[in-house]
Amino acid sequence: MPVPIYVVDAFTDKPFAGNPAAVCLLDGQVDEGWMQSVAAEMKHAETAFLVRREDGYDLRWFTPTVEVDLCGHATLASAHILWEQGRLAAGEVARFHTKSGLLTARQDAGGIVLNFPSDPWEPSSAPPDLANALGVTIAAFGRNRFDYLVVLESEAAVRGLRPNIAKLSGYPVRGVIVTAAADSEGVDFVSRFFAPQSGVEEDSVTGSAHCCLGPYWAERLGRPRLRGFQASLRGGFVGVAVLGARVELIGEATTVLRGELLA
């Protein structure tokens, strides 16, 4: 049977910006290899696969090369499609059962609000060749369970990064988050995210990275509600509210493609 599939630009209110994700609505569980093949075919940073269950949806995410344990923009895209296609009633909370536990999404005047686990950094010493791989001077460094967190001195340094992708691919993490306090009006911090070891050289807007960025900047700026801008080529805004062990990620989404998988 044909499988409904959608492409959604997440963390943006206009098409061809933010981070595109594919969303597949499945009638039941399918082979893991098939899901990986679909993700490779779609070539987006993540493809999301949803299966209805009694108390919500099972949700899995695949890059073109690997399955990942947490993805923000594809979860945002999934919730957007469930409401848009009438799979959930307007105002109904979306519940997702994932490898990172229960995640929820709700509609709000400011967009879609995701409730994710907080994933703060632990300060440590940077690998000796990381600064060279990034081509910058590192002001602070640490890591969480998924990624390295690299703090630079300025927004301009983050925007001007031209890292050696081949060197970054050798580190034993999902990816490398690079961030700095923002100089731009209306934004608290900027970031970029590089994950060649996960099949994504540079991600456009990384919701899950803000589970680390939110607690980091909330502590340094002294307030729990922040607005980040991911300064990739496409770019996108992520609102963050730090709630102790949880983080809310706020963003908008727009559908750019509807179709069917025939294989």
C-alpha positions as CSV (number, residue, x, y, z in Angstrom):
1,M,0.0,0.0,0.0
2,P,1.2,3.5,-0.7
3,V,2.7,5.3,2.4
4,P,1.8,9.0,2.9
5,I,4.9,11.1,3.0
6,Y,5.3,14.9,3.6
7,V,8.2,17.3,3.6
8,V,8.0,20.0,6.2
9,D,10.3,23.0,6.8
10,A,10.6,23.3,10.6
11,F,11.6,26.2,12.8
12,T,10.4,28.7,10.1
13,D,7.2,30.3,9.0
14,K,8.1,30.3,5.3
15,P,9.0,27.6,2.8
16,F,12.6,26.9,1.8
17,A,14.0,28.1,5.2
18,G,14.5,26.4,8.5
19,N,15.3,22.7,8.5
20,P,13.4,20.3,6.1
21,A,12.3,16.9,7.5
22,A,10.3,14.1,5.8
23,V,7.4,12.6,7.7
24,C,6.0,9.1,7.0
25,L,2.7,8.0,8.4
26,L,2.7,4.2,8.7
27,D,-0.2,1.8,9.3
28,G,2.0,-0.5,11.4
29,Q,5.6,-1.5,12.3
30,V,7.9,-1.9,9.3
31,D,11.4,-3.2,8.7
32,E,14.2,-1.0,10.1
33,G,16.2,-1.5,6.9
34,W,13.3,-0.1,4.8
35,M,13.2,3.0,7.0
36,Q,16.9,3.6,6.5
37,S,16.5,3.2,2.8
38,V,13.7,5.7,2.7
39,A,15.8,8.2,4.7
40,A,18.7,7.7,2.3
41,E,16.3,8.3,-0.6
42,M,14.9,11.5,1.0
43,K,18.4,12.9,1.8
44,H,17.1,15.2,4.5
45,A,18.9,15.5,7.9
46,E,16.1,13.4,9.3
47,T,13.1,11.4,8.2
48,A,10.5,10.7,10.8
49,F,8.4,7.5,10.9
50,L,5.2,7.4,12.9
51,V,2.9,4.5,14.0
52,R,-0.3,5.1,15.8
53,R,-0.7,3.4,19.2
54,E,-3.4,3.7,21.9
55,D,-1.8,6.6,23.8
56,G,-0.1,8.5,21.0
57,Y,2.5,7.6,18.3
58,D,5.7,5.6,18.2
59,L,8.3,7.9,16.6
60,R,11.7,7.1,15.1
61,W,14.2,9.3,13.3
62,F,16.8,8.4,10.6
63,T,19.4,10.5,8.9
64,P,20.5,9.3,5.4
65,T,23.0,7.0,7.2
66,V,22.0,6.2,10.8
67,E,19.1,6.1,13.2
68,V,19.3,8.8,15.9
69,D,18.0,8.9,19.5
70,L,16.6,12.4,19.5
71,C,15.6,15.0,16.8
72,G,13.8,18.2,17.4
73,H,13.0,19.5,14.0
74,A,11.5,16.2,12.7
75,T,9.4,16.0,15.9
76,L,8.1,19.5,15.2
77,A,7.4,18.5,11.6
78,S,5.6,15.3,12.8
79,A,3.3,17.2,15.2
80,H,2.6,19.8,12.5
81,I,1.5,17.1,10.0
82,L,-0.7,15.2,12.6
83,W,-2.7,18.4,13.2
84,E,-2.7,19.5,9.5
85,Q,-3.9,16.1,8.3
86,G,-6.5,15.7,11.0
87,R,-4.8,12.8,12.6
88,L,-5.0,14.9,15.8
89,A,-7.8,17.4,16.6
90,A,-6.8,21.1,16.9
91,G,-5.6,21.7,20.5
92,E,-5.0,18.0,21.2
93,V,-1.5,17.3,22.7
94,A,0.7,15.1,20.5
95,R,2.4,12.3,22.4
96,F,5.5,10.6,21.0
97,H,7.1,7.4,22.3
98,T,10.8,7.5,21.4
99,K,14.2,6.2,22.2
100,S,14.5,9.4,24.4
101,G,11.3,8.7,26.3
102,L,8.0,10.4,26.0
103,L,8.0,13.7,24.1
104,T,5.0,15.9,23.7
105,A,4.0,18.8,21.5
106,R,1.2,21.3,21.9
107,Q,-0.1,24.2,19.8
108,D,0.4,27.7,21.1
109,A,-0.1,31.2,19.7
110,G,3.7,31.4,19.1
111,G,3.8,28.2,17.2
112,I,4.4,24.6,18.3
113,V,5.8,23.9,21.7
114,L,7.9,20.7,22.2
115,N,8.6,19.3,25.6
116,F,12.0,17.6,25.6
117,P,14.5,16.4,28.3
118,S,17.1,18.9,29.3
119,D,20.6,17.8,28.3
120,P,23.1,20.2,29.9
121,W,26.8,20.2,29.2
122,E,29.7,19.1,31.5
123,P,32.7,21.4,31.1
124,S,35.9,19.6,30.1
125,S,39.1,20.0,28.2
126,A,38.8,20.2,24.4
127,P,40.5,17.5,22.3
128,P,43.9,19.0,21.3
129,D,43.2,19.2,17.6
130,L,39.5,20.4,17.7
131,A,40.4,24.1,17.5
132,N,42.4,23.4,14.4
133,A,39.6,21.4,12.9
134,L,37.2,24.3,13.5
135,G,39.8,27.0,12.6
136,V,38.9,29.1,15.7
137,T,40.0,29.9,19.2
138,I,37.8,28.1,21.7
139,A,36.6,30.1,24.7
140,A,34.9,27.2,26.5
141,F,34.3,23.6,25.9
142,G,32.2,20.7,27.2
143,R,30.0,17.9,26.2
144,N,26.7,16.2,26.9
145,R,25.5,12.6,26.2
146,F,25.3,13.4,22.4
147,D,27.5,16.2,21.4
148,Y,30.5,18.5,22.0
149,L,29.6,22.1,22.9
150,V,32.1,24.7,21.7
151,V,31.7,28.3,22.9
152,L,33.3,31.1,20.9
153,E,33.9,34.8,21.7
154,S,31.5,36.4,19.2
155,E,28.6,35.9,16.9
156,A,30.9,36.9,14.0
157,A,33.2,34.0,14.8
158,V,30.2,31.5,14.7
159,R,28.9,32.9,11.4
160,G,32.3,32.9,9.8
161,L,33.2,29.2,10.7
162,R,34.7,27.2,7.8
163,P,35.5,23.9,9.6
164,N,37.4,21.0,8.2
165,I,34.5,18.5,7.9
166,A,36.7,15.5,7.3
167,K,38.5,16.2,10.7
168,L,35.2,16.7,12.5
169,S,33.9,13.4,11.3
170,G,36.5,11.5,13.4
171,Y,35.2,12.6,16.9
172,P,33.2,10.0,18.9
173,V,30.1,12.1,19.3
174,R,26.9,12.7,17.3
175,G,28.0,16.2,16.4
176,V,29.6,19.5,17.4
177,I,27.5,22.5,18.6
178,V,29.3,25.8,18.2
179,T,27.7,28.9,19.9
180,A,28.3,32.4,21.1
181,A,26.2,35.2,22.6
182,A,24.3,37.2,20.0
183,D,25.0,40.7,18.8
184,S,21.8,40.7,16.7
185,E,18.7,42.4,18.0
186,G,15.9,40.1,19.2
187,V,18.2,37.1,19.6
188,D,20.0,35.9,22.8
189,F,22.5,33.4,21.2
190,V,23.6,32.0,17.9
191,S,24.7,28.5,17.0
192,R,25.7,26.1,14.3
193,F,25.8,22.3,14.3
194,F,28.1,20.0,12.4
195,A,27.4,16.2,12.4
196,P,29.3,14.5,9.5
197,Q,29.7,11.4,11.7
198,S,25.9,11.1,11.6
199,G,25.7,11.7,7.8
200,V,24.9,15.5,8.1
201,E,27.8,17.9,7.3
202,E,25.9,20.9,8.7
203,D,22.4,20.8,10.0
204,S,20.2,23.7,9.2
205,V,18.3,24.0,12.5
206,T,18.9,21.5,15.3
207,G,16.1,21.4,17.9
208,S,17.8,18.8,20.1
209,A,21.0,20.9,20.3
210,H,18.9,23.5,22.1
211,C,18.3,21.0,24.9
212,C,22.0,21.8,25.7
213,L,22.1,25.4,24.5
214,G,19.1,26.4,26.5
215,P,20.4,25.5,29.9
216,Y,23.9,26.8,29.0
217,W,22.7,30.3,28.0
218,A,19.9,30.4,30.7
219,E,22.6,30.1,33.4
220,R,24.9,32.7,31.8
221,L,22.3,35.2,30.9
222,G,20.3,34.8,34.1
223,R,16.8,34.1,32.6
224,P,15.0,30.9,31.6
225,R,13.3,32.1,28.4
226,L,15.5,32.7,25.4
227,R,15.5,33.0,21.7
228,G,18.3,31.3,19.6
229,F,19.1,31.7,15.9
230,Q,20.9,28.8,14.1
231,A,23.1,30.6,11.6
232,S,23.2,28.0,8.8
233,L,22.7,28.9,5.2
234,R,18.9,28.4,5.6
235,G,18.8,29.6,9.2
236,G,16.0,29.3,11.7
237,F,14.8,30.6,15.1
238,V,14.2,28.4,18.2
239,G,12.5,29.7,21.3
240,V,13.7,28.0,24.5
241,A,12.2,27.8,28.0
242,V,14.3,26.0,30.6
243,L,12.0,24.1,33.1
244,G,14.4,22.2,35.4
245,A,14.9,18.7,34.0
246,R,12.8,19.6,30.9
247,V,13.2,22.1,28.1
248,E,10.5,23.6,25.9
249,L,11.4,24.3,22.3
250,I,9.2,26.7,20.4
251,G,9.0,27.0,16.6
252,E,6.8,27.2,13.5
253,A,6.5,24.8,10.5
254,T,5.2,24.8,7.0
255,T,4.5,21.9,4.6
256,V,6.2,22.1,1.2
257,L,5.4,18.6,-0.3
258,R,2.7,15.9,0.0
259,G,3.0,12.6,-1.7
260,E,3.1,8.8,-1.5
261,L,5.9,6.2,-1.2
262,L,5.3,3.4,-3.7
263,A,8.1,1.1,-2.8
